Amino acid sequence: MSTPARTIGRIFLGASLVFAGVSHLTVAREEFRAQVPESLPLDPDTTVLASGVAEVALGSALLLLARRRRRAVGTFAALFFVAVFPGNVAQWMHHRDGFGLDTDMKRFVRLFFQPVLVALTLWSTREPRR
């Protein structure tokens, strides 16, 4: 059985992903475009919309799927966080403002939060060792 802390972590991540995904699709599309690497061979707006749909789906799955599916969903969510990390690096390297990240230092410090998201995702979707 999952611990209350893991459950809270999973719910926090799921709700955050749904919120971010809806923001990708609506009010923050322009802000998210700042994170799309120039080297990506897709239209930046298409990339933002696709990642928004993925975030809504992953967040909803973290919140709603049965316990036996959580580990798989957690793995996919962690892989998603790894996949979008180059966008965070591109935002820092190309000095693009977005979401209050208006200095190189703020953008650089933010890079260290992505591994925390990956770890929290994996931890919160696994059963504790016995």
N, CA, C and O atoms as CSV, one atom per row, in Angstrom:
chain,resi,resn,atom,element,x,y,z
A,1,MET,N,N,0.842,-1.182,0.000
A,1,MET,CA,C,0.000,0.000,0.000
A,1,MET,C,C,0.888,1.246,0.000
A,1,MET,O,O,1.920,1.288,0.670
A,2,SER,N,N,0.475,2.238,-0.749
A,2,SER,CA,C,1.224,3.485,-0.854
A,2,SER,C,C,1.103,4.290,0.434
A,2,SER,O,O,0.074,4.255,1.109
A,3,THR,N,N,2.161,5.011,0.761
A,3,THR,CA,C,2.144,5.849,1.958
A,3,THR,C,C,1.420,7.161,1.660
A,3,THR,O,O,1.302,7.552,0.499
A,4,PRO,N,N,0.938,7.838,2.695
A,4,PRO,CA,C,0.281,9.144,2.460
A,4,PRO,C,C,1.198,10.139,1.752
A,4,PRO,O,O,0.727,10.908,0.914
A,5,ALA,N,N,2.482,10.146,2.062
A,5,ALA,CA,C,3.405,11.082,1.417
A,5,ALA,C,C,3.512,10.796,-0.076
A,5,ALA,O,O,3.533,11.724,-0.884
A,6,ARG,N,N,3.580,9.525,-0.446
A,6,ARG,CA,C,3.646,9.172,-1.867
A,6,ARG,C,C,2.350,9.560,-2.580
A,6,ARG,O,O,2.370,10.047,-3.710
A,7,THR,N,N,1.238,9.338,-1.909
A,7,THR,CA,C,-0.059,9.698,-2.494
A,7,THR,C,C,-0.137,11.205,-2.713
A,7,THR,O,O,-0.577,11.655,-3.771
A,8,ILE,N,N,0.280,11.978,-1.735
A,8,ILE,CA,C,0.282,13.439,-1.867
A,8,ILE,C,C,1.194,13.860,-3.014
A,8,ILE,O,O,0.825,14.723,-3.810
A,9,GLY,N,N,2.374,13.264,-3.108
A,9,GLY,CA,C,3.297,13.577,-4.195
A,9,GLY,C,C,2.699,13.273,-5.553
A,9,GLY,O,O,2.819,14.076,-6.478
A,10,ARG,N,N,2.053,12.116,-5.686
A,10,ARG,CA,C,1.430,11.718,-6.948
A,10,ARG,C,C,0.283,12.659,-7.312
A,10,ARG,O,O,0.153,13.056,-8.470
A,11,ILE,N,N,-0.540,13.016,-6.340
A,11,ILE,CA,C,-1.660,13.933,-6.598
A,11,ILE,C,C,-1.136,15.317,-6.981
A,11,ILE,O,O,-1.659,15.949,-7.899
A,12,PHE,N,N,-0.112,15.782,-6.282
A,12,PHE,CA,C,0.498,17.072,-6.615
A,12,PHE,C,C,1.022,17.065,-8.055
A,12,PHE,O,O,0.761,17.993,-8.820
A,13,LEU,N,N,1.755,16.021,-8.416
A,13,LEU,CA,C,2.298,15.937,-9.778
A,13,LEU,C,C,1.186,15.850,-10.816
A,13,LEU,O,O,1.234,16.531,-11.840
A,14,GLY,N,N,0.183,15.011,-10.551
A,14,GLY,CA,C,-0.917,14.870,-11.497
A,14,GLY,C,C,-1.649,16.184,-11.716
A,14,GLY,O,O,-1.917,16.574,-12.853
A,15,ALA,N,N,-1.969,16.863,-10.625
A,15,ALA,CA,C,-2.676,18.147,-10.735
A,15,ALA,C,C,-1.804,19.191,-11.423
A,15,ALA,O,O,-2.297,19.981,-12.229
A,16,SER,N,N,-0.521,19.197,-11.112
A,16,SER,CA,C,0.400,20.152,-11.747
A,16,SER,C,C,0.504,19.908,-13.243
A,16,SER,O,O,0.515,20.854,-14.032
A,17,LEU,N,N,0.580,18.635,-13.638
A,17,LEU,CA,C,0.648,18.319,-15.061
A,17,LEU,C,C,-0.631,18.726,-15.795
A,17,LEU,O,O,-0.570,19.286,-16.889
A,18,VAL,N,N,-1.780,18.446,-15.196
A,18,VAL,CA,C,-3.036,18.848,-15.832
A,18,VAL,C,C,-3.093,20.373,-15.970
A,18,VAL,O,O,-3.458,20.890,-17.026
A,19,PHE,N,N,-2.732,21.085,-14.906
A,19,PHE,CA,C,-2.746,22.554,-14.956
A,19,PHE,C,C,-1.791,23.066,-16.036
A,19,PHE,O,O,-2.161,23.925,-16.836
A,20,ALA,N,N,-0.565,22.542,-16.058
A,20,ALA,CA,C,0.415,22.984,-17.054
A,20,ALA,C,C,-0.065,22.650,-18.463
A,20,ALA,O,O,0.079,23.456,-19.381
A,21,GLY,N,N,-0.636,21.458,-18.628
A,21,GLY,CA,C,-1.120,21.069,-19.945
A,21,GLY,C,C,-2.229,21.966,-20.454
A,21,GLY,O,O,-2.227,22.372,-21.616
A,22,VAL,N,N,-3.171,22.271,-19.588
A,22,VAL,CA,C,-4.252,23.187,-19.977
A,22,VAL,C,C,-3.667,24.568,-20.297
A,22,VAL,O,O,-4.122,25.236,-21.226
A,23,SER,N,N,-2.670,24.988,-19.534
A,23,SER,CA,C,-2.011,26.275,-19.811
A,23,SER,C,C,-1.321,26.262,-21.174
A,23,SER,O,O,-1.331,27.262,-21.891
A,24,HIS,N,N,-0.711,25.104,-21.532
A,24,HIS,CA,C,-0.099,24.972,-22.856
A,24,HIS,C,C,-1.127,25.225,-23.954
A,24,HIS,O,O,-0.829,25.834,-24.981
A,25,LEU,N,N,-2.323,24.752,-23.715
A,25,LEU,CA,C,-3.363,24.802,-24.735
A,25,LEU,C,C,-4.121,26.125,-24.760
A,25,LEU,O,O,-4.849,26.403,-25.714
A,26,THR,N,N,-3.960,26.936,-23.728
A,26,THR,CA,C,-4.774,28.143,-23.623
A,26,THR,C,C,-3.918,29.378,-23.340
A,26,THR,O,O,-3.325,29.946,-24.257
A,27,VAL,N,N,-3.855,29.786,-22.097
A,27,VAL,CA,C,-3.350,31.113,-21.718
A,27,VAL,C,C,-1.840,31.292,-21.784
A,27,VAL,O,O,-1.373,32.430,-21.836
A,28,ALA,N,N,-1.057,30.216,-21.783
A,28,ALA,CA,C,0.399,30.371,-21.703
A,28,ALA,C,C,1.132,29.821,-22.924
A,28,ALA,O,O,2.315,29.489,-22.850
A,29,ARG,N,N,0.431,29.729,-24.028
A,29,ARG,CA,C,1.070,29.157,-25.226
A,29,ARG,C,C,2.321,29.921,-25.620
A,29,ARG,O,O,3.340,29.313,-25.949
A,30,GLU,N,N,2.259,31.233,-25.592
A,30,GLU,CA,C,3.414,32.044,-25.987
A,30,GLU,C,C,4.583,31.838,-25.025
A,30,GLU,O,O,5.732,31.728,-25.454
A,31,GLU,N,N,4.292,31.786,-23.737
A,31,GLU,CA,C,5.348,31.565,-22.738
A,31,GLU,C,C,6.035,30.222,-22.967
A,31,GLU,O,O,7.260,30.129,-22.880
A,32,PHE,N,N,5.264,29.195,-23.254
A,32,PHE,CA,C,5.844,27.865,-23.466
A,32,PHE,C,C,6.666,27.793,-24.751
A,32,PHE,O,O,7.583,26.978,-24.857
A,33,ARG,N,N,6.347,28.633,-25.712
A,33,ARG,CA,C,7.140,28.642,-26.957
A,33,ARG,C,C,8.595,28.997,-26.687
A,33,ARG,O,O,9.479,28.591,-27.441
A,34,ALA,N,N,8.856,29.749,-25.621
A,34,ALA,CA,C,10.234,30.119,-25.273
A,34,ALA,C,C,11.075,28.896,-24.929
A,34,ALA,O,O,12.304,28.967,-24.946
A,35,GLN,N,N,10.435,27.791,-24.622
A,35,GLN,CA,C,11.156,26.587,-24.226
A,35,GLN,C,C,11.375,25.607,-25.377
A,35,GLN,O,O,12.062,24.601,-25.198
A,36,VAL,N,N,10.820,25.871,-26.529
A,36,VAL,CA,C,10.969,24.947,-27.655
A,36,VAL,C,C,12.338,25.173,-28.305
A,36,VAL,O,O,12.632,26.271,-28.776
A,37,PRO,N,N,13.167,24.135,-28.327
A,37,PRO,CA,C,14.498,24.285,-28.951
A,37,PRO,C,C,14.380,24.611,-30.437
A,37,PRO,O,O,13.515,24.081,-31.134
A,38,GLU,N,N,15.255,25.484,-30.909
A,38,GLU,CA,C,15.258,25.851,-32.325
A,38,GLU,C,C,15.589,24.658,-33.210
A,38,GLU,O,O,15.170,24.604,-34.366
A,39,SER,N,N,16.329,23.713,-32.678
A,39,SER,CA,C,16.748,22.549,-33.459
A,39,SER,C,C,15.621,21.540,-33.676
A,39,SER,O,O,15.760,20.633,-34.497
A,40,LEU,N,N,14.525,21.681,-32.965
A,40,LEU,CA,C,13.403,20.759,-33.118
A,40,LEU,C,C,12.737,21.004,-34.475
A,40,LEU,O,O,12.362,22.136,-34.779
A,41,PRO,N,N,12.587,19.959,-35.291
A,41,PRO,CA,C,12.084,20.171,-36.654
A,41,PRO,C,C,10.560,20.302,-36.751
A,41,PRO,O,O,9.974,19.977,-37.784
A,42,LEU,N,N,9.933,20.765,-35.704
A,42,LEU,CA,C,8.484,20.968,-35.703
A,42,LEU,C,C,8.181,22.433,-35.454
A,42,LEU,O,O,8.991,23.163,-34.885
A,43,ASP,N,N,7.014,22.846,-35.886
A,43,ASP,CA,C,6.550,24.192,-35.592
A,43,ASP,C,C,6.462,24.358,-34.072
A,43,ASP,O,O,5.898,23.491,-33.404
A,44,PRO,N,N,6.999,25.439,-33.505
A,44,PRO,CA,C,6.966,25.618,-32.048
A,44,PRO,C,C,5.560,25.557,-31.451
A,44,PRO,O,O,5.370,24.995,-30.372
A,45,ASP,N,N,4.576,26.130,-32.143
A,45,ASP,CA,C,3.224,26.103,-31.600
A,45,ASP,C,C,2.669,24.673,-31.585
A,45,ASP,O,O,1.979,24.284,-30.643
A,46,THR,N,N,2.967,23.903,-32.619
A,46,THR,CA,C,2.551,22.497,-32.659
A,46,THR,C,C,3.189,21.726,-31.510
A,46,THR,O,O,2.541,20.897,-30.872
A,47,THR,N,N,4.451,22.004,-31.255
A,47,THR,CA,C,5.168,21.344,-30.160
A,47,THR,C,C,4.527,21.681,-28.824
A,47,THR,O,O,4.338,20.802,-27.983
A,48,VAL,N,N,4.192,22.948,-28.625
A,48,VAL,CA,C,3.551,23.378,-27.374
A,48,VAL,C,C,2.200,22.692,-27.210
A,48,VAL,O,O,1.874,22.211,-26.124
A,49,LEU,N,N,1.420,22.645,-28.270
A,49,LEU,CA,C,0.107,22.006,-28.194
A,49,LEU,C,C,0.227,20.503,-27.923
A,49,LEU,O,O,-0.511,19.961,-27.100
A,50,ALA,N,N,1.148,19.836,-28.607
A,50,ALA,CA,C,1.329,18.393,-28.407
A,50,ALA,C,C,1.799,18.087,-26.995
A,50,ALA,O,O,1.326,17.138,-26.370
A,51,SER,N,N,2.726,18.885,-26.493
A,51,SER,CA,C,3.200,18.638,-25.128
A,51,SER,C,C,2.097,18.943,-24.115
A,51,SER,O,O,2.031,18.306,-23.064
A,52,GLY,N,N,1.243,19.899,-24.417
A,52,GLY,CA,C,0.107,20.181,-23.537
A,52,GLY,C,C,-0.853,19.012,-23.459
A,52,GLY,O,O,-1.309,18.650,-22.374
A,53,VAL,N,N,-1.162,18.420,-24.600
A,53,VAL,CA,C,-2.033,17.244,-24.623
A,53,VAL,C,C,-1.390,16.102,-23.832
A,53,VAL,O,O,-2.063,15.417,-23.063
A,54,ALA,N,N,-0.086,15.904,-24.027
A,54,ALA,CA,C,0.620,14.849,-23.290
A,54,ALA,C,C,0.572,15.100,-21.786
A,54,ALA,O,O,0.382,14.166,-21.007
A,55,GLU,N,N,0.742,16.348,-21.379
A,55,GLU,CA,C,0.699,16.664,-19.954
A,55,GLU,C,C,-0.678,16.435,-19.351
A,55,GLU,O,O,-0.793,15.912,-18.243
A,56,VAL,N,N,-1.720,16.822,-20.070
A,56,VAL,CA,C,-3.075,16.580,-19.559
A,56,VAL,C,C,-3.309,15.073,-19.427
A,56,VAL,O,O,-3.862,14.616,-18.427
A,57,ALA,N,N,-2.895,14.317,-20.416
A,57,ALA,CA,C,-3.093,12.860,-20.373
A,57,ALA,C,C,-2.302,12.220,-19.234
A,57,ALA,O,O,-2.839,11.402,-18.487
A,58,LEU,N,N,-1.036,12.588,-19.100
A,58,LEU,CA,C,-0.212,12.011,-18.029
A,58,LEU,C,C,-0.723,12.417,-16.653
A,58,LEU,O,O,-0.806,11.585,-15.749
A,59,GLY,N,N,-1.063,13.684,-16.491
A,59,GLY,CA,C,-1.577,14.153,-15.210
A,59,GLY,C,C,-2.874,13.473,-14.835
A,59,GLY,O,O,-3.062,13.067,-13.688
A,60,SER,N,N,-3.765,13.349,-15.797
A,60,SER,CA,C,-5.040,12.669,-15.542
A,60,SER,C,C,-4.806,11.212,-15.169
A,60,SER,O,O,-5.456,10.689,-14.264
A,61,ALA,N,N,-3.892,10.565,-15.852
A,61,ALA,CA,C,-3.585,9.166,-15.545
A,61,ALA,C,C,-3.006,9.028,-14.137
A,61,ALA,O,O,-3.352,8.098,-13.409
A,62,LEU,N,N,-2.130,9.948,-13.758
A,62,LEU,CA,C,-1.584,9.891,-12.393
A,62,LEU,C,C,-2.679,10.047,-11.348
A,62,LEU,O,O,-2.617,9.446,-10.276
A,63,LEU,N,N,-3.667,10.846,-11.665
A,63,LEU,CA,C,-4.745,11.093,-10.710
A,63,LEU,C,C,-5.801,9.989,-10.692
A,63,LEU,O,O,-6.376,9.705,-9.642
A,64,LEU,N,N,-6.060,9.366,-11.837
A,64,LEU,CA,C,-7.252,8.541,-11.964
A,64,LEU,C,C,-7.027,7.042,-12.150
A,64,LEU,O,O,-7.905,6.246,-11.815
A,65,LEU,N,N,-5.888,6.647,-12.667
A,65,LEU,CA,C,-5.716,5.231,-12.960
A,65,LEU,C,C,-5.550,4.388,-11.704
A,65,LEU,O,O,-5.118,4.866,-10.655
A,66,ALA,N,N,-5.906,3.135,-11.847
A,66,ALA,CA,C,-5.819,2.187,-10.729
A,66,ALA,C,C,-4.374,1.995,-10.273
A,66,ALA,O,O,-3.431,2.222,-11.031
A,67,ARG,N,N,-4.227,1.578,-9.036
A,67,ARG,CA,C,-2.922,1.399,-8.411
A,67,ARG,C,C,-1.997,0.527,-9.272
A,67,ARG,O,O,-0.809,0.827,-9.384
A,68,ARG,N,N,-2.511,-0.527,-9.869
A,68,ARG,CA,C,-1.658,-1.448,-10.627
A,68,ARG,C,C,-1.054,-0.799,-11.877
A,68,ARG,O,O,-0.098,-1.329,-12.442
A,69,ARG,N,N,-1.591,0.321,-12.305
A,69,ARG,CA,C,-1.079,1.032,-13.491
A,69,ARG,C,C,-0.145,2.192,-13.131
A,69,ARG,O,O,0.490,2.769,-14.013
A,70,ARG,N,N,-0.059,2.528,-11.876
A,70,ARG,CA,C,0.702,3.723,-11.467
A,70,ARG,C,C,2.179,3.640,-11.824
A,70,ARG,O,O,2.764,4.630,-12.263
A,71,ARG,N,N,2.776,2.494,-11.644
A,71,ARG,CA,C,4.205,2.370,-11.936
A,71,ARG,C,C,4.489,2.673,-13.408
A,71,ARG,O,O,5.435,3.394,-13.723
A,72,ALA,N,N,3.673,2.125,-14.306
A,72,ALA,CA,C,3.867,2.364,-15.737
A,72,ALA,C,C,3.644,3.839,-16.076
A,72,ALA,O,O,4.423,4.434,-16.820
A,73,VAL,N,N,2.584,4.418,-15.530
A,73,VAL,CA,C,2.308,5.838,-15.788
A,73,VAL,C,C,3.445,6.694,-15.231
A,73,VAL,O,O,3.869,7.656,-15.872
A,74,GLY,N,N,3.936,6.351,-14.048
A,74,GLY,CA,C,5.050,7.084,-13.459
A,74,GLY,C,C,6.291,7.022,-14.329
A,74,GLY,O,O,7.010,8.012,-14.466
A,75,THR,N,N,6.542,5.867,-14.912
A,75,THR,CA,C,7.689,5.729,-15.809
A,75,THR,C,C,7.521,6.623,-17.030
A,75,THR,O,O,8.461,7.308,-17.432
A,76,PHE,N,N,6.325,6.621,-17.626
A,76,PHE,CA,C,6.076,7.481,-18.791
A,76,PHE,C,C,6.181,8.961,-18.421
A,76,PHE,O,O,6.732,9.751,-19.187
A,77,ALA,N,N,5.662,9.338,-17.267
A,77,ALA,CA,C,5.753,10.737,-16.843
A,77,ALA,C,C,7.209,11.145,-16.619
A,77,ALA,O,O,7.620,12.238,-17.010
A,78,ALA,N,N,7.985,10.264,-15.989
A,78,ALA,CA,C,9.408,10.567,-15.777
A,78,ALA,C,C,10.129,10.714,-17.111
A,78,ALA,O,O,10.953,11.613,-17.277
A,79,LEU,N,N,9.822,9.837,-18.062
A,79,LEU,CA,C,10.431,9.940,-19.392
A,79,LEU,C,C,10.016,11.234,-20.091
A,79,LEU,O,O,10.809,11.832,-20.817
A,80,PHE,N,N,8.778,11.661,-19.872
A,80,PHE,CA,C,8.322,12.936,-20.432
A,80,PHE,C,C,9.157,14.085,-19.865
A,80,PHE,O,O,9.590,14.966,-20.608
A,81,PHE,N,N,9.380,14.073,-18.554
A,81,PHE,CA,C,10.196,15.132,-17.938
A,81,PHE,C,C,11.620,15.130,-18.490
A,81,PHE,O,O,12.224,16.189,-18.658
A,82,VAL,N,N,12.150,13.957,-18.770
A,82,VAL,CA,C,13.481,13.867,-19.383
A,82,VAL,C,C,13.428,14.412,-20.809
A,82,VAL,O,O,14.336,15.122,-21.242
A,83,ALA,N,N,12.361,14.078,-21.537
A,83,ALA,CA,C,12.248,14.499,-22.937
A,83,ALA,C,C,12.124,16.009,-23.093
A,83,ALA,O,O,12.604,16.562,-24.082
A,84,VAL,N,N,11.496,16.682,-22.146
A,84,VAL,CA,C,11.332,18.135,-22.277
A,84,VAL,C,C,12.512,18.916,-21.683
A,84,VAL,O,O,12.576,20.137,-21.826
A,85,PHE,N,N,13.427,18.234,-21.030
A,85,PHE,CA,C,14.574,18.919,-20.430
A,85,PHE,C,C,15.389,19.713,-21.454
A,85,PHE,O,O,15.834,20.814,-21.128
A,86,PRO,N,N,15.610,19.208,-22.679
A,86,PRO,CA,C,16.344,20.034,-23.651
A,86,PRO,C,C,15.688,21.384,-23.912
A,86,PRO,O,O,16.380,22.347,-24.242
A,87,GLY,N,N,14.383,21.473,-23.772
A,87,GLY,CA,C,13.711,22.764,-23.915
A,87,GLY,C,C,14.105,23.731,-22.816
A,87,GLY,O,O,14.263,24.927,-23.065
A,88,ASN,N,N,14.266,23.222,-21.600
A,88,ASN,CA,C,14.719,24.063,-20.492
A,88,ASN,C,C,16.152,24.536,-20.736
A,88,ASN,O,O,16.496,25.687,-20.464
A,89,VAL,N,N,16.976,23.628,-21.251
A,89,VAL,CA,C,18.368,23.990,-21.562
A,89,VAL,C,C,18.390,25.046,-22.670
A,89,VAL,O,O,19.147,26.014,-22.596
A,90,ALA,N,N,17.558,24.857,-23.695
A,90,ALA,CA,C,17.512,25.827,-24.800
A,90,ALA,C,C,17.074,27.198,-24.312
A,90,ALA,O,O,17.604,28.218,-24.753
A,91,GLN,N,N,16.108,27.225,-23.403
A,91,GLN,CA,C,15.655,28.508,-22.870
A,91,GLN,C,C,16.813,29.211,-22.167
A,91,GLN,O,O,16.978,30.422,-22.315
A,92,TRP,N,N,17.605,28.480,-21.416
A,92,TRP,CA,C,18.753,29.055,-20.717
A,92,TRP,C,C,19.837,29.485,-21.715
A,92,TRP,O,O,20.342,30.605,-21.647
A,93,MET,N,N,20.188,28.584,-22.643
A,93,MET,CA,C,21.288,28.868,-23.576
A,93,MET,C,C,20.981,30.044,-24.506
A,93,MET,O,O,21.883,30.798,-24.871
A,94,HIS,N,N,19.710,30.202,-24.889
A,94,HIS,CA,C,19.338,31.253,-25.835
A,94,HIS,C,C,18.761,32.489,-25.148
A,94,HIS,O,O,18.246,33.396,-25.800
A,95,HIS,N,N,18.858,32.505,-23.813
A,95,HIS,CA,C,18.478,33.688,-23.022
A,95,HIS,C,C,17.031,34.119,-23.284
A,95,HIS,O,O,16.750,35.308,-23.439
A,96,ARG,N,N,16.123,33.149,-23.330
A,96,ARG,CA,C,14.719,33.457,-23.598
A,96,ARG,C,C,13.946,33.609,-22.287
A,96,ARG,O,O,14.002,32.745,-21.412
A,97,ASP,N,N,13.233,34.712,-22.174
A,97,ASP,CA,C,12.400,34.944,-20.997
A,97,ASP,C,C,11.114,34.139,-21.106
A,97,ASP,O,O,10.607,33.894,-22.201
A,98,GLY,N,N,10.605,33.739,-19.970
A,98,GLY,CA,C,9.324,33.047,-19.909
A,98,GLY,C,C,9.051,32.626,-18.484
A,98,GLY,O,O,9.941,32.111,-17.807
A,99,PHE,N,N,7.841,32.836,-18.023
A,99,PHE,CA,C,7.414,32.437,-16.684
A,99,PHE,C,C,8.261,33.070,-15.582
A,99,PHE,O,O,8.553,32.429,-14.573
A,100,GLY,N,N,8.649,34.312,-15.775
A,100,GLY,CA,C,9.436,35.002,-14.762
A,100,GLY,C,C,10.908,34.622,-14.766
A,100,GLY,O,O,11.681,35.120,-13.947
A,101,LEU,N,N,11.297,33.756,-15.671
A,101,LEU,CA,C,12.711,33.374,-15.785
A,101,LEU,C,C,13.376,34.386,-16.711
A,101,LEU,O,O,13.578,34.134,-17.898
A,102,ASP,N,N,13.710,35.534,-16.134
A,102,ASP,CA,C,14.190,36.658,-16.933
A,102,ASP,C,C,15.670,36.967,-16.748
A,102,ASP,O,O,16.155,38.006,-17.196
A,103,THR,N,N,16.383,36.059,-16.087
A,103,THR,CA,C,17.831,36.181,-15.985
A,103,THR,C,C,18.459,34.817,-16.260
A,103,THR,O,O,17.820,33.778,-16.093
A,104,ASP,N,N,19.711,34.840,-16.679
A,104,ASP,CA,C,20.401,33.567,-16.916
A,104,ASP,C,C,20.500,32.750,-15.638
A,104,ASP,O,O,20.417,31.523,-15.686
A,105,MET,N,N,20.675,33.402,-14.503
A,105,MET,CA,C,20.786,32.670,-13.240
A,105,MET,C,C,19.476,31.952,-12.909
A,105,MET,O,O,19.492,30.788,-12.508
A,106,LYS,N,N,18.357,32.631,-13.071
A,106,LYS,CA,C,17.056,31.986,-12.805
A,106,LYS,C,C,16.839,30.802,-13.737
A,106,LYS,O,O,16.374,29.745,-13.312
A,107,ARG,N,N,17.178,30.984,-15.006
A,107,ARG,CA,C,17.003,29.894,-15.972
A,107,ARG,C,C,17.940,28.736,-15.647
A,107,ARG,O,O,17.564,27.574,-15.806
A,108,PHE,N,N,19.146,29.038,-15.198
A,108,PHE,CA,C,20.115,27.993,-14.853
A,108,PHE,C,C,19.670,27.221,-13.608
A,108,PHE,O,O,19.713,25.991,-13.590
A,109,VAL,N,N,19.249,27.931,-12.587
A,109,VAL,CA,C,18.809,27.270,-11.349
A,109,VAL,C,C,17.617,26.361,-11.638
A,109,VAL,O,O,17.498,25.284,-11.054
A,110,ARG,N,N,16.752,26.785,-12.522
A,110,ARG,CA,C,15.582,25.976,-12.857
A,110,ARG,C,C,15.970,24.605,-13.419
A,110,ARG,O,O,15.231,23.637,-13.240
A,111,LEU,N,N,17.108,24.511,-14.089
A,111,LEU,CA,C,17.542,23.234,-14.664
A,111,LEU,C,C,17.662,22.143,-13.603
A,111,LEU,O,O,17.471,20.964,-13.901
A,112,PHE,N,N,17.973,22.525,-12.385
A,112,PHE,CA,C,18.172,21.542,-11.324
A,112,PHE,C,C,16.853,20.990,-10.766
A,112,PHE,O,O,16.859,20.021,-10.006
A,113,PHE,N,N,15.747,21.592,-11.134
A,113,PHE,CA,C,14.456,21.098,-10.667
A,113,PHE,C,C,13.934,19.925,-11.504
A,113,PHE,O,O,13.114,19.142,-11.025
A,114,GLN,N,N,14.395,19.801,-12.733
A,114,GLN,CA,C,13.913,18.715,-13.584
A,114,GLN,C,C,14.284,17.338,-13.022
A,114,GLN,O,O,13.426,16.456,-13.005
A,115,PRO,N,N,15.521,17.113,-12.563
A,115,PRO,CA,C,15.821,15.818,-11.943
A,115,PRO,C,C,14.979,15.567,-10.687
A,115,PRO,O,O,14.649,14.422,-10.378
A,116,VAL,N,N,14.636,16.624,-9.975
A,116,VAL,CA,C,13.771,16.471,-8.795
A,116,VAL,C,C,12.384,15.993,-9.227
A,116,VAL,O,O,11.796,15.129,-8.576
A,117,LEU,N,N,11.866,16.545,-10.311
A,117,LEU,CA,C,10.571,16.096,-10.831
A,117,LEU,C,C,10.613,14.625,-11.240
A,117,LEU,O,O,9.680,13.869,-10.966
A,118,VAL,N,N,11.690,14.231,-11.892
A,118,VAL,CA,C,11.831,12.827,-12.300
A,118,VAL,C,C,11.845,11.930,-11.073
A,118,VAL,O,O,11.133,10.927,-11.022
A,119,ALA,N,N,12.661,12.294,-10.078
A,119,ALA,CA,C,12.759,11.481,-8.863
A,119,ALA,C,C,11.431,11.427,-8.111
A,119,ALA,O,O,11.023,10.357,-7.661
A,120,LEU,N,N,10.754,12.564,-7.971
A,120,LEU,CA,C,9.468,12.598,-7.283
A,120,LEU,C,C,8.437,11.745,-8.015
A,120,LEU,O,O,7.644,11.043,-7.389
A,121,THR,N,N,8.456,11.812,-9.329
A,121,THR,CA,C,7.516,11.019,-10.122
A,121,THR,C,C,7.740,9.529,-9.900
A,121,THR,O,O,6.791,8.787,-9.647
A,122,LEU,N,N,8.974,9.096,-9.991
A,122,LEU,CA,C,9.263,7.667,-9.798
A,122,LEU,C,C,8.957,7.236,-8.371
A,122,LEU,O,O,8.381,6.170,-8.154
A,123,TRP,N,N,9.335,8.048,-7.408
A,123,TRP,CA,C,9.111,7.703,-5.995
A,123,TRP,C,C,7.620,7.626,-5.677
A,123,TRP,O,O,7.178,6.704,-4.991
A,124,SER,N,N,6.846,8.588,-6.172
A,124,SER,CA,C,5.434,8.659,-5.788
A,124,SER,C,C,4.557,7.627,-6.490
A,124,SER,O,O,3.407,7.428,-6.101
A,125,THR,N,N,5.083,6.975,-7.510
A,125,THR,CA,C,4.276,5.992,-8.240
A,125,THR,C,C,4.733,4.550,-7.994
A,125,THR,O,O,4.281,3.622,-8.664
A,126,ARG,N,N,5.623,4.380,-7.037
A,126,ARG,CA,C,6.067,3.037,-6.669
A,126,ARG,C,C,5.597,2.715,-5.257
A,126,ARG,O,O,5.399,3.601,-4.427
A,127,GLU,N,N,5.428,1.445,-5.016
A,127,GLU,CA,C,5.089,1.004,-3.666
A,127,GLU,C,C,6.364,1.026,-2.825
A,127,GLU,O,O,7.444,0.733,-3.337
A,128,PRO,N,N,6.250,1.368,-1.550
A,128,PRO,CA,C,7.435,1.366,-0.693
A,128,PRO,C,C,7.979,-0.046,-0.522
A,128,PRO,O,O,7.231,-1.023,-0.565
A,129,ARG,N,N,9.273,-0.139,-0.329
A,129,ARG,CA,C,9.897,-1.451,-0.073
A,129,ARG,C,C,9.468,-1.948,1.269
A,129,ARG,O,O,9.249,-1.175,2.202
A,130,ARG,N,N,9.351,-3.245,1.358
A,130,ARG,CA,C,8.933,-3.861,2.638
A,130,ARG,C,C,10.106,-4.486,3.321
A,130,ARG,O,O,9.959,-5.051,4.405
